[in-house]
Amino acid sequence: MNTKLTIKLDNEVIEKAKDYVKKEKTSLSKMIENYLLSVVGKKSHLEITPLVKSLSGVIKPPADDYKKDYTDYLAEKYK
């Protein structure tokens, strides 16, 4: 159930927030709701789009041991 809430904020903050949500293609209400949910410790209700679901697992980590290679590189660099 959604309930209307009236809050007072600085005009500059409101304008910056409106610019942000426009770029993120969301609403100011949803942004505030997600923030408040994060503050009270509940999970956000962000939806995972079908595109994101389809991309899940597409990139596989390299088969070789890249951490060892990087460690060897750093050890050689800082001798």
PyMOL commands that set and color helices and strands:
alter all, ss='L'
color gray80, all
select helices_A, chain A and resi 11-24+28-39+50-55+66-77
alter helices_A, ss='H'
color red, helices_A
deselect
rebuild
show_as cartoon
